[in-house]
Amino acid sequence: MSWTTLIGADELAHIIDRCIVVDCRYDLANPQAGAAAFAQAHIPSAVFIDMDRQLSAPKSGRNGRHPMPSSDAVRALLESIGLNDDTQLIVYDVGGMASGRLWWMARWIGHEHVAVLDGGLKAWERAGFPVTAEPGAVRPAGRLSARPPLSILVDADTVSAASANASRVLIDARAADRFRGENETIDPVAGHIPGSLNRPWNLNLREDGRFKPAPFLRAEFEAMLDGRHASDVINSCGSGVSACHNILAMTHAGLTGAALYGGSWSEWVADPERPVATGPQA
C-alpha cells in the first residue's frame, strides 16, 4: 500500500519501520529553529532536512528567497538519506507548509510514494506515540531511477504571460494582508502578481492542524476555479514553499495538474520591470 498525499499518525505508526521519515520543521523568522527543535524531540528514526541549506539552491539576488534546486540535486539529496524507488517517504513539520515543499520536490523527480503526516508532529504526539532526542537514522545510500516528473514547475516568463492574458489561474498562498500589500515585512516590494487570486495556505487546515476532508477542499478550490481545470492553475507564494501546501491540498482533493511558480513573489519583485498589483483580488 502506498500513501501519495496524506498519512495519519496511526497509519504511520504501523509502517514506520518500512519507510523513511523526514522532519522538515522550519521557521522563517528563525531559520535555526527547526534543527534545534529536532535535536530536542522528533519522531523515532526520522532524519532532519533543512529548508535553507538542502531544500533550496544558492541565491543569486534575482531567483527568490528559496530557489528551487535542480532535479538532479533533489534526487541526490533523497538518495543520501536512503530513498529507493519503492520506499515510502513520509515528511512532517508542525503545519504542513514546509513538508509540503519536500512532498512536491519528491514528486518532481517522479517519486510517487511520498506523503505528508496529517497534523504533523502535534498529531503524532496527541495520538500518544513516542518522540526521541536520539540522532537521526543513518542508512545506506539509496538509488532513484530517472522518472517523469509528477509535479509541474513553471518560470517567471510563463507566469508573466498568464498574468497578461489571463490564460491561467494564478493562486497566491500568502496571508491576505501580504497579498493586498498592507503588511510586507519579508520582501522589498508589497503586493501581488496582477490577476492573482488569494488562497492563504492555512485555509486548508482544520483547527487541530489536520487537513480538511477532501470533499471540502475540492468544493473550496472549485469555487475559486469557476469552471477552470486544475491544470490551468499556477500556484505561488512568497518563495515557493507555502504554495506547495495548496498543491498538496488540491491533489488530495483530486484536483491534479496544478503547477508551481518556484521563484514566486520574492523572485517576481527582484525584476523592477515586472508589474505589481495591490489591494484585494479582482
N, C-alpha and C positions, 0 to 999 in steps of 0.2 A: 504494500500500500504506500502511496506517495502523497505527500502534502505539498500543494503548489501555491497556496496563498496564505492561509492562517492555520495555526495548530493550537489547540487548547492545552492548558497545563497538565491535565490528566493524561491526554494523549502523549505529550512529550515524555512524561514520567515512564510510560510503558515502552518507549523506543529509545530512550536516552543512550543506552549502550550500543545502539546501532546507527547513530547519526553523529554529525559534528555540530556542536553548538557554539555560536559566536555571540559575544557580548559587544554591542556597538554603542554603549551609552556615551552621550555627547552633550555638552553644554556650550552653546555659542558664546556665552559671556565668560566662561571659564574652561578653555579647551583641555586643561589637565584634569578636570573633574571626573571624566569618565574612567580614566586609568586609576585614579585614586579610589573611586567607588568600587571598581573591580577588585582592587587589592584588599578591600575590606570585606567584601562578600559578593559572591556570584554563584551561578548555578554550577554544580559539580561537573567537571570535565570541560567546561566552557573555556574558550580562548578569547582574548581581547583583541579587537581590531580598531585602530584609531582613525577617526574621520579625517583629520588634517594630514596625517602622515601616510596613511595607507589607502584610504578611500578617495583621495584627491591627488591630482597631478600637481607639479610645481606651478606657482602663479607667475604670470608674466606682467600683471598690471592691466591686462586687457582681456583676460579669459575668465574673470569671475573669482569669487572667493573660494569655491570648491571645484576647481576644474576637473572634468571627467578624465580619469586615466585612460590609456589605450586599452583595448580589449585584451591585448597580449599581456599587459601589466596586471589586469584583473585576473586573468587565467593563472598567471604565475603566483599571485597572492593566494588564491584559493588552493592551488596545488601545494603551496608551502605549509598549509595547515592540515594537509592530508586528504583533501577532497578528491574523489574519483567520480567517474561518470555516473555510477549507480548509487552514490552516497547521498543520503538525505541531509540537507543543510538546514539548520534552524538558527534564526537570528533573533535577537531581542535587545530591547533597551527598557525605557520606562513608559513610553507613549507610542512607539512605533515609528516616529519620524525618522530617526537615524537608521534604524534597522530596515526601514523601507528602502533606503538608498542601497544597502548591500543586497537586499532581495532583488531590486531592479538590476543591479550590476551582474549578479549571478545569472539572471535570465538573459541579460545582454550577450553573454558569452555562450548561450544556449543550454544552460543547466536548468532543467525544469524542476528538479527535486529540491526546491527551496521554499521555505515558509517562515513567516513571522510569528513569534509566540504572541498569541492574542492576549493583550493586557500586560505583556512584558513581565519584568521581574516581580512586580507587585502581585500579579495574578498567581505566579508561581508560589510566592510566599503565603498568599491568602489561602491557597489550597493545602498548605501545610507541608510542602516539600522543602527539603533542606537546602541551605546555601553553605558555601565554604570560603575560606580565605586562602586555601591551598593554591599554588601556582597553576596556571592554565595547563591543560593537557598538551603533551608533546607527541606528535605522531610522525610516522614516516611520510615523506612527500608523496602526494597523490599524482594522478595523471588524468587530465581532462582532454578529451578529444575536441578538435575544432568542429563546432557545430553551428548551424544557422542561428542567428540571434532571435530571441523570443521577446526582446524589448526593442523599442524604436527610439533612436536618438536623432534629433534634428539640430541644425545650427542656426545662427542668427539670421543668415540670409533667408532661410526658409520661413522663419518667424516674421521677418520684415515683409516678405511677400504676402503672408497670410494676414498680417495686420493691415496692409494697404488695400487688399481687395476682398477681405472677409471670406477668403476661401476655406479657412479652417476656424475651428472654435478654440480660442485661447483661454485657458483657465489658470488663474493665478492662485496659489495656495497660501499666500501670506495673510497675516491678520488684516482685518478690514481697514484699520486706521492707517497701516502702512500702504495698503493698496491705494487708498484715497490720497496719500501724500501728506497726511496730517501728523505723522509721528515716525519719522525716519531717523533712527539713531545708529544704523549699521552701515548703510550705503551712502555715498556722497550726494546722490540725487534722489528726491522723493517722487513718488507717483507710480504709474504702471504703464505697460506697453499698450498703446492705443488699441481699442477694440476688445480688450480682455474682459472676461468675467471673473468674479471673485468667489472662490470657494475655499475658505480657510481650512487647512488640513484637519484641525481638531474637531470640525463638524462631523467627521467620520466616526467619532467615538461616542460611546455611552459614558455616563458619569463615572463608572468604575474603571475607565480606561480601555475597555474592550471595544472592538468594532461593533457598530450597529449591525443588526441582521442584514443579510444580503438583499432581501426584498426591499427593505427601507432604503438602503444605499442606492439600489437601482432606480427606485422611484425618484429620489432626490436628484440624481445625476441626469436622468431622462428629462426631468422638468427643466434643467439648465440647457440641455442639448436641443430641446424644442424640435424634435424630429430628426436631428442630425445623427449620424452614426458615430460610435465611439472612435472609429478610425479617423474621423475628421478632427479629433481633439489634439491640441498641443498643450501639455501641462508645463507650467513654470512656477517659480517661487523666487526666493532671494538668491539662491546659489545652486539649485538643482538637488536639494535634499528633501524638503517637505513636499515638493511636487510629486516625488515618488510615492508618498503616502496616498495622494489622490489616485495615482495609477493603481496602487495596490487595492484600494477600496473599489475602484471601478472593475478591476479584474475579478475580485472576489464576488462582485455583483453580476458577473457575466458580461460586462461591457469591455470587450477586449479590443486591442489595436491602438490605444491612445499612445501618443508619442511624448517624449521628454525633451524640453529645451534645456540642455545640460548647463549652459552658462547662466541662464536665467537673468534676473534683473541686474545682478552685480556685473555681469558681462555686458548686458544691453547698454547700461549707462556709462560704461567705460569708453564708448564712442560718442562724443558730443553731437555727432551728426544724426544720431538716431532719435526719433520723436518720442516725447514723453507726454502722458496724459495724467491729470489729477482729478480728484472728485470721484463720485460714485460711478459704477459701471453704467454704460449707456442703456 
